[in-house]
Amino acid sequence: MDERTFGRLGQQASVVGLGTWQLGADWGDVDDKEALSVLEAAAESGVTFFDTADVYGDGRSEETIATFLRSRPDLHVFVATKMGRRVEQIPQNYVLDNFRAWNDRSRRNLGVDRLDLVQLHCPPTPVYSSDEVFDALDTLVAEERIAAYGVSVETCEEALTAIARPGVASVQIIFNAFRMKPLQKVLPAAQEAGVGIIARVPLASGLLSGKYTKDTVFPENDHRTYNRHGESFDVGETFSGVDYATGVEAAAEFSALAPEGYTPAQLALRWIIQQPGVTTVIPGARNPEQARANAAAAALPELSTETLAAIQDIYDRRIKDQVESRW
């Protein structure tokens, strides 16, 4: 699989990575054996970038990755984790002592002395403008607790603020065919600055797979049930902030555009891969088959200008007004 470089870091990642939120929690139940099978299938398909967080299953996702990598010492996998969501979301909690404690826990969970990449996990907006926060992150690098740091953001403005920080190696942002706003300023700014872009929620919580209807019922412990209106965290994380009924209708149109040999999910991933400035895209997978199919999108032919224009038209007609003013 092709790899791209995080410019400020000099570290490479496969263009299709693996998001592991679903291996920890909030997507229904995934047992340990199945979780390890997903990691194996992704790695065997050429995936060299795993994204996790200390709150995914209260550390379960990190621990599962550690178990897998101990069993495969032959693999070179770049593991990015996140920190900050284990406490009340106020800027005063984003301080060096907490960073050290959170890092110590993640290092234990992942079984490493130094973390490859640590991202602030969608912190309160003022955090991105705090010199003290980024001084603390620089201290973690100097102490060799982490090799590099980045941010995971909710809005384009937060991304642009972070990109202006000289030590930020990466920005993780929701970016997909139903969330195109990052194309306007964020991706060009990141590309110019050498900041890696990690595209998350690439399938709009599964909408872009084309598998769901208005009658689909998700488990009670799935965020697509309990966070549909932002009850637990930013609603933009669930279906990319698109009203579900609208999303299902738009996804049916989107699915019809898939060229021969593509699934709708692969069409969605291929669209992201083709956008200048994207370093890696991190779809999740609940089973090995999904992991393999996601990885295979990297090798599919580029989408035609006609297909790209048709995708843009769906976004402009159905989606743009719902999401661009918010994120």
C-alpha positions as CSV (number, residue, x, y, z in Angstrom):
1,M,0.0,0.0,0.0
2,D,1.2,3.5,-0.7
3,E,2.5,5.5,2.2
4,R,2.6,9.3,2.8
5,T,4.8,11.3,5.1
6,F,3.8,13.5,8.1
7,G,6.0,16.4,6.9
8,R,7.0,17.8,10.3
9,L,7.5,14.4,11.7
10,G,9.2,12.6,8.9
11,Q,7.1,9.5,9.8
12,Q,5.2,7.6,7.1
13,A,1.7,6.1,7.3
14,S,-0.3,4.0,5.0
15,V,-2.8,6.0,3.0
16,V,-5.6,3.9,4.6
17,G,-5.1,3.4,8.3
18,L,-7.4,1.9,10.9
19,G,-9.5,3.7,13.4
20,T,-10.0,1.6,16.5
21,W,-12.8,3.4,18.4
22,Q,-15.1,0.5,17.6
23,L,-12.7,-2.0,19.2
24,G,-13.1,-0.3,22.5
25,A,-16.7,0.9,22.8
26,D,-19.6,2.9,21.5
27,W,-20.3,0.8,18.4
28,G,-22.1,-2.2,20.0
29,D,-20.1,-5.2,21.2
30,V,-16.9,-6.5,19.6
31,D,-15.3,-9.4,21.5
32,D,-11.5,-9.6,22.0
33,K,-11.0,-12.4,19.4
34,E,-12.8,-10.4,16.8
35,A,-10.9,-7.3,17.6
36,L,-7.5,-9.0,17.2
37,S,-8.7,-10.5,13.9
38,V,-9.5,-7.0,12.7
39,L,-6.0,-5.8,13.5
40,E,-4.5,-8.8,11.8
41,A,-6.6,-8.3,8.7
42,A,-5.7,-4.7,8.5
43,A,-1.9,-5.3,9.0
44,E,-1.9,-8.1,6.4
45,S,-3.6,-5.7,4.0
46,G,-0.7,-3.2,4.3
47,V,-2.1,-0.9,7.0
48,T,0.7,0.6,9.0
49,F,-1.2,3.3,10.9
50,F,-3.5,2.6,13.9
51,D,-5.4,5.3,15.6
52,T,-6.7,4.9,19.1
53,A,-7.4,6.9,22.3
54,D,-7.2,6.4,26.1
55,V,-11.0,6.6,26.4
56,Y,-11.9,4.0,23.8
57,G,-13.3,1.3,26.1
58,D,-11.5,3.0,29.0
59,G,-8.1,1.8,27.6
60,R,-9.4,-1.5,26.0
61,S,-8.5,-0.3,22.5
62,E,-5.0,0.6,23.4
63,E,-4.5,-2.7,25.3
64,T,-5.8,-4.7,22.4
65,I,-3.4,-3.0,20.0
66,A,-0.6,-3.8,22.5
67,T,-1.6,-7.5,22.6
68,F,-1.6,-7.7,18.9
69,L,1.7,-6.0,18.3
70,R,3.4,-8.2,21.0
71,S,2.2,-11.2,18.9
72,R,3.6,-9.7,15.7
73,P,7.1,-8.2,16.5
74,D,7.9,-8.4,12.7
75,L,5.4,-5.5,12.0
76,H,6.2,-1.8,11.9
77,V,3.0,0.0,12.9
78,F,2.8,3.7,13.7
79,V,0.3,4.0,16.6
80,A,-1.4,7.3,17.4
81,T,-3.3,7.7,20.6
82,K,-5.2,10.6,22.1
83,M,-5.6,12.2,25.5
84,G,-7.8,14.7,27.4
85,R,-11.3,13.2,27.5
86,R,-10.9,11.4,30.8
87,V,-11.7,14.6,32.8
88,E,-14.2,17.5,32.8
89,Q,-13.8,19.4,29.6
90,I,-12.5,22.7,30.9
91,P,-9.2,24.3,29.7
92,Q,-7.8,24.3,33.3
93,N,-7.5,20.5,33.1
94,Y,-5.0,20.7,30.1
95,V,-1.8,21.0,32.2
96,L,1.5,19.2,32.3
97,D,0.8,17.1,35.4
98,N,-2.3,15.7,33.8
99,F,-0.5,15.2,30.5
100,R,2.2,13.1,32.3
101,A,-0.4,11.0,34.1
102,W,-2.4,10.4,31.0
103,N,0.7,9.5,29.0
104,D,1.9,7.1,31.7
105,R,-1.4,5.3,31.5
106,S,-1.3,5.1,27.7
107,R,2.3,3.9,27.7
108,R,1.4,1.1,30.1
109,N,-1.7,0.2,28.0
110,L,0.3,0.1,24.8
111,G,3.4,-1.5,26.4
112,V,5.9,1.1,25.1
113,D,8.4,3.6,26.7
114,R,7.6,6.3,24.2
115,L,4.3,7.0,22.3
116,D,4.6,7.5,18.6
117,L,2.0,10.3,18.4
118,V,-0.3,11.8,21.0
119,Q,-3.2,14.0,20.0
120,L,-5.2,16.3,22.2
121,H,-8.7,14.7,21.9
122,C,-11.1,17.5,20.8
123,P,-10.4,19.7,23.8
124,P,-12.3,23.0,24.5
125,T,-11.6,25.6,21.9
126,P,-9.5,27.9,24.1
127,V,-6.9,25.1,24.5
128,Y,-5.7,25.5,20.9
129,S,-4.7,29.1,21.7
130,S,-2.9,28.4,24.9
131,D,0.9,28.8,24.9
132,E,1.1,26.9,28.2
133,V,-0.5,23.8,26.7
134,F,1.9,23.6,23.8
135,D,4.9,24.3,26.0
136,A,3.7,21.3,28.1
137,L,3.5,19.2,25.0
138,D,7.0,20.2,24.0
139,T,8.1,19.2,27.5
140,L,6.7,15.7,26.9
141,V,8.7,15.4,23.7
142,A,11.9,16.6,25.6
143,E,11.2,14.0,28.3
144,E,10.9,11.3,25.5
145,R,7.5,10.3,26.7
146,I,6.2,11.0,23.2
147,A,7.8,11.3,19.9
148,A,5.4,13.9,18.6
149,Y,2.1,15.5,19.2
150,G,-1.0,16.6,17.2
151,V,-4.6,17.5,17.7
152,S,-8.0,16.1,17.0
153,V,-10.5,18.9,16.2
154,E,-14.1,19.5,15.7
155,T,-14.0,22.6,13.6
156,C,-12.0,24.0,10.7
157,E,-11.1,27.1,12.8
158,E,-9.6,24.9,15.5
159,A,-7.6,23.1,12.8
160,L,-6.2,26.3,11.4
161,T,-5.2,27.6,14.9
162,A,-3.4,24.3,15.5
163,I,-1.6,24.3,12.1
164,A,-0.1,27.6,13.0
165,R,1.7,26.0,16.0
166,P,5.2,25.0,14.9
167,G,5.3,21.8,17.0
168,V,2.0,20.3,15.8
169,A,2.7,17.3,13.6
170,S,-0.8,16.3,12.7
171,V,-4.4,17.4,12.7
172,Q,-7.2,14.9,12.8
173,I,-10.5,16.1,11.4
174,I,-13.8,14.8,10.2
175,F,-13.5,14.8,6.4
176,N,-15.7,12.9,4.0
177,A,-18.0,13.3,1.1
178,F,-20.6,14.7,3.5
179,R,-18.1,17.0,5.3
180,M,-16.2,18.9,2.6
181,K,-15.5,22.2,4.3
182,P,-11.8,21.2,5.2
183,L,-11.1,21.4,1.5
184,Q,-11.5,25.2,1.5
185,K,-8.7,26.2,3.9
186,V,-7.6,23.4,6.2
187,L,-6.1,21.0,3.7
188,P,-4.2,23.7,1.8
189,A,-2.8,25.2,5.0
190,A,-1.7,21.8,6.3
191,Q,0.0,20.9,3.1
192,E,1.9,24.2,3.0
193,A,3.0,23.8,6.7
194,G,3.9,20.1,6.4
195,V,1.3,19.1,8.9
196,G,-0.2,15.7,8.4
197,I,-4.0,15.4,8.0
198,I,-5.7,12.3,9.5
199,A,-9.2,12.0,8.0
200,R,-11.6,10.6,10.5
201,V,-15.3,9.5,10.3
202,P,-14.6,8.8,6.6
203,L,-17.9,6.9,6.1
204,A,-20.0,9.3,8.1
205,S,-20.6,6.7,10.8
206,G,-21.5,4.1,8.1
207,L,-23.9,6.2,6.1
208,L,-21.7,6.3,3.1
209,S,-21.5,2.5,3.1
210,G,-25.1,2.6,1.7
211,K,-26.2,-0.2,4.0
212,Y,-28.6,1.7,6.1
213,T,-32.3,2.7,5.6
214,K,-34.6,4.9,7.6
215,D,-35.8,1.8,9.4
216,T,-32.3,0.6,10.5
217,V,-32.1,0.2,14.3
218,F,-28.7,0.5,16.1
219,P,-27.9,-1.1,19.5
220,E,-28.5,1.0,22.6
221,N,-24.8,1.1,23.3
222,D,-24.0,2.4,19.8
223,H,-23.4,6.2,19.6
224,R,-25.6,6.2,16.5
225,T,-28.5,5.6,18.9
226,Y,-27.5,7.5,22.0
227,N,-25.7,10.5,20.5
228,R,-27.9,11.2,17.5
229,H,-28.6,14.7,18.8
230,G,-25.4,15.3,20.6
231,E,-26.5,14.0,24.0
232,S,-23.0,12.7,25.0
233,F,-20.5,14.5,22.8
234,D,-20.4,16.7,19.7
235,V,-23.2,15.6,17.3
236,G,-20.8,16.1,14.4
237,E,-19.1,12.8,15.4
238,T,-22.3,10.9,14.7
239,F,-23.3,10.7,11.0
240,S,-21.0,13.7,10.5
241,G,-23.7,15.9,11.9
242,V,-26.1,15.2,9.1
243,D,-29.8,14.5,9.9
244,Y,-30.2,10.8,9.6
245,A,-33.2,10.8,7.2
246,T,-31.4,13.2,4.9
247,G,-28.2,11.2,5.2
248,V,-29.9,8.0,4.1
249,E,-31.4,9.6,1.1
250,A,-28.1,11.3,0.1
251,A,-26.2,8.1,0.7
252,A,-28.5,6.2,-1.7
253,E,-27.6,8.7,-4.4
254,F,-23.9,8.5,-3.5
255,S,-23.9,4.7,-3.6
256,A,-25.3,4.8,-7.2
257,L,-22.2,6.6,-8.3
258,A,-19.8,3.7,-7.4
259,P,-17.9,2.6,-10.5
260,E,-17.7,-1.1,-11.4
261,G,-15.5,-2.9,-8.9
262,Y,-16.1,-0.4,-6.1
263,T,-18.3,-0.7,-3.1
264,P,-19.9,2.5,-1.9
265,A,-17.6,2.5,1.2
266,Q,-14.6,2.2,-1.1
267,L,-15.9,5.0,-3.2
268,A,-16.0,7.2,-0.1
269,L,-12.5,6.2,0.9
270,R,-11.1,6.7,-2.6
271,W,-12.7,10.2,-2.7
272,I,-10.7,11.1,0.4
273,I,-7.5,9.6,-0.7
274,Q,-7.5,11.7,-3.9
275,Q,-7.8,15.0,-2.0
276,P,-4.4,16.9,-1.9
277,G,-3.2,17.3,1.6
278,V,-4.6,14.1,3.1
279,T,-2.0,11.9,4.8
280,T,-4.1,9.0,5.9
281,V,-7.8,8.1,6.3
282,I,-8.8,6.0,9.3
283,P,-12.0,4.0,8.7
284,G,-13.0,1.6,11.5
285,A,-13.9,-2.0,10.9
286,R,-16.0,-4.4,13.0
287,N,-14.8,-7.5,11.3
288,P,-11.8,-8.7,9.2
289,E,-13.8,-8.5,5.9
290,Q,-14.5,-4.8,6.5
291,A,-10.8,-4.2,7.3
292,R,-9.6,-5.9,4.1
293,A,-12.2,-4.1,1.9
294,N,-11.3,-0.7,3.4
295,A,-7.6,-1.3,2.7
296,A,-8.3,-2.4,-0.8
297,A,-9.7,1.1,-1.6
298,A,-6.1,2.3,-1.7
299,A,-5.4,0.3,-4.9
300,L,-8.5,1.2,-6.8
301,P,-8.3,3.5,-9.9
302,E,-8.7,7.2,-9.4
303,L,-12.2,8.5,-9.7
304,S,-13.1,10.3,-12.9
305,T,-13.8,14.1,-13.0
306,E,-17.4,13.2,-13.8
307,T,-17.8,11.1,-10.6
308,L,-16.1,13.8,-8.5
309,A,-18.5,16.4,-9.9
310,A,-21.5,14.2,-9.2
311,I,-20.3,13.7,-5.6
312,Q,-19.9,17.5,-5.2
313,D,-23.4,18.0,-6.5
314,I,-24.9,15.7,-3.9
315,Y,-23.1,17.5,-1.2
316,D,-24.1,21.0,-2.5
317,R,-27.8,20.0,-2.9
318,R,-28.4,17.9,0.2
319,I,-25.7,18.3,2.8
320,K,-23.8,21.6,2.7
321,D,-26.4,23.8,4.4
322,Q,-26.6,21.4,7.4
323,V,-23.0,21.2,8.3
324,E,-20.8,24.0,7.0
325,S,-22.0,26.7,9.4
326,R,-21.3,24.5,12.4
327,W,-17.9,22.9,11.8
